[in-house]
Amino acid sequence: MLYVFLSVCCSVIVSVLLKVARRYSIDVFQAITWNYGMAILLTWFFFKPNFGTFEIKQAPVSVYIAVGILLPLIFWIMAKSVRLAGIVRTDVAQRLSLFISLFAAFLLFGDQFNLARLACFSVGFAAILCSIPWQKQTANRKVLSNAWIYLICVFIGFGAIDILFKKVAASTAVPYTTSLFFIYALSFVIALISLAVKVISGKTRVHWAHIMFGLILGVANFGNILFYLKAHKALSTSPSLVFSAMNIGVISVGALVGLVVFHERLSKLNKLGLALAIISIIMITTVNIMHW
């Protein structure tokens, strides 16, 4: 469970870094760009992708391109969500996006639908609705009325990314870690081109502070994936345990950090959503274990 704990910590650290970026005048888009540069280097060092057997005709190139575009885009949206809606709500939206990929399993991968899983979806959907900050901004509230837009985008975006990563994993032509390298490389190139356009148009300037912040962000982002994969390898006979511990851990630790460190305010409805999120993850884990 050490790897699960480290993965949870890395995931929450990403949210914390995105939260404090504005405080230190960090250009988040630029930081996200350099984050993928670091991810490429760490993927090369730890996973040692095998290019010897790689054949472009057999690789799911269209999926690579889709993920390569979505990753920096959704990461930027997540940064906006953390700033406007807070760490707690954003982590809930991100983790509950798993229900989109599970629902896609019925439509795209031929999985079976039943009442038990319908109950899981219902609780998860209720958790999302309760977690959204519906209230408008007042003198005593720091949550903006349009924050729900970013939360919904985080929910849908991470769900779409998860579906695409499942398609990548389903491809036997290319090892998963090699595919991961190509996806990070594409994300970096796409984000770098966008950054270059912003620099040329005078909208931003490259600065070492943004680069260093992005590299630190990349270490935390990659650490989340590295330790998550190591946890699955160490607990290969209990994938559901890793799955539930990871998601519940991120929501719980994220909530603790958001409430204690950043003094984020949650309404009673939001707290109910937090509880429902944990319950829904426990439910879906139980359903998967029992094969209901």
N, C-alpha and C positions, 0 to 999 in steps of 0.2 A: 504493500500500500504506500510505500515511500514514494514511488514514481507517480502515483495518483496525486499525492499531496504536492509534489513538486510541480506537476502539470497544472493543478489548481492555482498554486501560487503564481506561476508564470502568466496564466490567463488573467488573473486579477491585477497583476502588475501592469499588463498591457492597458487595462481600463484606467488604472491609476495614472499612468503616464499620459494617456489621452486627456485625463481630467486636469492635470497640472500644466499641460502644454501652454495654454493661454496665459496662465499666471506668469510664465517665464518668456512670454512673447515668441513662442515657437511657431513657425509656419508648419501646421500639421500636415498639409499636403506634401510639403517637401520632406518632412520627417518620414512619412509613409513611403515615399519613393526610396529613400536610402535604407529604410527597413528591409526592403526586398533585396537590395544589394547585399546586406549582411546575411539574409536568409539563403541566398545563392551560395555564399562562401561556406556557411555552416552545413548546408546540405551536402556540398562537395566533400567537406572534411569528415563528417560523421557517417554519411550514408554511402559515400564512394560510388556514385552512380555508374552503371556499366553501359558504355556507349558502343562496345564491341559488337553486340548483337542487335543494336538498334536499327530498325528499318522504318523509314518515314511512311511508307505505304501501309504498314500494319498499325501504326500508332494512331490513337484517336485524336487527330490534330484539331478537328473542329471543337472538341471538348476542351482541349488545351487552350485554344483561343478564347472560348467563352469564359473559362475560369480565370485566365490571365487578365481579361477585361474586368470581370466582376470583383476580383479580390481587392485591387486598390480602390475601386469605386465604393464597395460596401464598407471597406475599412475607413474611408473618409466619412461616410454616412454614420458609421458607428462612433467616430470621434465627435461629430456634431450631436449625436444622441446623448453621449456621455456628458457633454457640456451643457445641453439644454434640459435633458430629462434625468441625468444622474447615473451613477454607476449601478445602483440597485435595479432600477427599471430596465436599463440597457442589458444587463446580464440576464435578467429574466427573459427578455425578448429574444436574446441570442440563443439561450439554452432551450427555450420552448420551440425554436425553429425546427427542432428535430421532428416535430409532429408533421411538418410539411414533407420531409423526406420519408416519414413512415406512411403518410397518406399516398405519396407517389409510389410506394412499394406495391400498393393495390392496383394502381393505374398502369404503371410501367413495367413492374417486375413480376406480376402475376400472383402477388400475395393474397391471402384470403381475409375478408372482412367479417367481423362478428360483433356481437353485442358488447363483449368485454372491451374490445378495442374502441368501439364507439364511445363507451363510457370514458376511456382514457382521453380521447380526442375532445370530448365535451368538457372535461375538467381542465384540460390544457387550454382550450379556447376561452373558458371562463377566467382562467388565470391571466391571460393576455388582456382581456377586457378590463379586469380589475386593476391591472398594473399600469394602465395608461393614465397619465395625468390629464383628466378631462377638464379640470378647473382652469380658469383664465388667470393671468398674472395679476396680482394685487401687490400692495405695499409690503405685505408680510410673506409673499410667496415668490420664490425664485424660479419656478417652473413656468416656461412660456406656453401659451395656449397651443402653439403649433408643434410642440415637442412630440405629440403622438404620431405625427407624420414620419418622423425619423425612427421612432420605435417600430412602426409597422414595416418600414423599409428594412430595418435590421432583421426583423422576424422573417420577412419574405426573402430577403437577400441571402442570409445565411442558410435558409432552407434550400434555396436554389443551388448554392455552392456545394452543400452537402450531397444533393442529388447528383451533381456533376462529378464530384469526387468518387461517388459510388460507381459511376460509369467508368471512371479511370481505373478504379480498383478491379472492376470486372474484366478489364482488358488484360489478357494473358500474354499479349505480344511484347509488352514492355513492362519491366519491373516497376512496382509502385514508386519506389524511391527515385528511380530515374525519371519517371513522369513528373514527380514533385519538383525535380530540378528544372525541367523544361517549363513547368507552370510558373515557378518563381522567376525564371529568366524572362518569360513573356511579360509577366506583371511588372518587372523592373523596367523593361524596355518601353512598355506602354506608358508607365508613370513618368519615366525619364523624358520621353517625347513631350508629354503634356507639360512637364516642368520647364522644358526648354522653350516651349511656346510662351509660357507665362513670363519667363526671364526676358526673352526677346521683346515681348510686348511691354515690358517695364512694370508688370504687375507684382513681381517679386524679385528678390536678389538672393543668390546662393550665399549662405553664411555657415561658418564652421559650427556654430551652435546648433543649427538645424540638422546638419550632417551627423554630429555626435549624438544628438537626441534620437535621430532616426536609427543609428546603429545600435543604440541601447534598446530601443523599441524592437528592433529586429532580433536581438538576442532573446528577449522575453517571448516574442511571438514564436520563434523557432523552438525555444525551450518547451513551450506548451505542447507542440506537436511531437517533439523528440521524447519527452517523458510519457506522453500519452501512448505512443507506440511501444515504448519500453514496458509500460504497465500492462498492456495487452499481451506482450510476449512473456512477461514474468507470471501473469495470471491467465495463461492461455486457456485453462479449463473453466474460467469464470469470467467471460467477457461481459456478461450482464452486470456483474459486480463492479467492474471497471467503469462501465457506462453510467450506472446510477451514481456511483461515488463521485465521479468526475462532475456530472451535471449538478447534483445536489451540493457538492463542495463549492463549486464556483458561485452558485446562487447564494449559499449561506455565507461564505467568506466575503463575497462581494457586498452583500447586505451589511455585514459587520463593519467593513471598511467604509462603506458609504455613509452609514449612520453615525459611527463613532468618530472617524477621522475627518470626514467632510461635512458632517452635520446635515445630511440630506433629510428633508422632511417627507414623510409618507403619510398619506391620509389613511383612515381606517380601511377604505376600499383597497388601497394599494397594499396594505399589510395582509389583507385577505388574499390578494392576488399572489403575494410572495408565498404564503402558506399553500395555496392551491397549486402553485408551480412545483413545489417539492412533492406534494401528494401525487400530482399527475406523473412525475418522473418515477416515483415508487410504483405507481400503478402499472405503467408501461413496462417497467423492468419485471414486475411480477408476472404480467401477461406473457412476456417473452420467455421467462423461465419455465412457466407452466404450459407453454405452447397452446394457450387458449385461442 
